Amino acid sequence: MCRWLAYSGSPIMLEELLYKPAHSLIDQSRHARLGVETTNGDGFGVGWYPDGHQDGTAEPAVFRAVGPAWSDRNLHELAHCVRSPLFLAHIRASTGTAVQQTNCHPFRYGRWLWLHNGAISDFPVLKRDLALAVDASLYPYIEGSTDSELMFYLALTFGLRDDTPGAVERMAGFVEAVAAGHGVTDPLQMTVAVSDGERLWAFRYSTCRASRSLFFSTSVQALRALHPDNPVLHRVSDETRIIVSEPLGDLPGAWNPVPESCYALVRDGHDSIHMFQPAAP
């Protein structure tokens, strides 16, 4: 499987989360603790929204490569120079599809970014039926061969731009319905992050109700009270939130698990957790 993080809050350099924490995403690429695989070296990617363009119209930039994240000098240079208030990063462990740039996350369509950890079981068996459900106007934008990207375009087909949680629920329901028609049990395993540049959603769900790990950061105000001498906590706004596949360090009280079959919504002035229920599209 893969590891990922999503950040929303005060503009920071990407290296602050990709490299500097004790158990940073780069460290997780070699020493994941909670993933299926310890090593995640089948490519990586980061997508970010430009600082100063939080009006919901700016398209994000994306950098992806097929090598291991821990040895990529270009990623290190970029992370040292790029500053963003909202970004998504992903390190990949392939579940069977090719190691190629178009299969690296995050995926982008317009101002939307999407990344995924997990898999669709027996994907080669289900792929044709799933792909035929993608809207004809969206299909030409599919570049790679992963289940993750196809899930993104199914969610776009089912209304992601107008009703993000509902579209992801309809995507999940459709995958499960197609799988049932082929006799595939427990077909869907996913943690997903998706953003439009203003809001950030993170979903945790699996058909078998034993989903991959996902955590969200404790409010900055609460962390300042717990750790008054930590200077990092005084440099970021109260609105800052981080969502991760596994914690970036061992700061007591800093991380909380996203409940099973739930999704989190992060936006200015309001964060919330809701139940996730797949639905017929």
URWONOR-V850022 format. One record per helix or strand of 2 or more residues. SS is the DSSP state (a for helix, b for strand). FROM is the first residue (numbers start at 0). TO is the last residue. If there is no record, write none. Layout:
BEGIN
ss=SS from=FROM to=TO
ss=SS from=FROM to=TO
END
This chain:
BEGIN
ss=b from=2 to=12
ss=a from=14 to=17
ss=a from=24 to=30
ss=b from=43 to=49
ss=b from=60 to=64
ss=a from=68 to=70
ss=a from=72 to=80
ss=b from=82 to=90
ss=a from=100 to=102
ss=b from=106 to=108
ss=b from=111 to=119
ss=a from=122 to=131
ss=a from=135 to=138
ss=a from=146 to=156
ss=a from=163 to=180
ss=b from=187 to=194
ss=b from=199 to=205
ss=b from=214 to=216
ss=a from=219 to=225
ss=a from=230 to=233
ss=b from=240 to=243
ss=b from=254 to=256
ss=b from=261 to=266
ss=b from=269 to=274
END
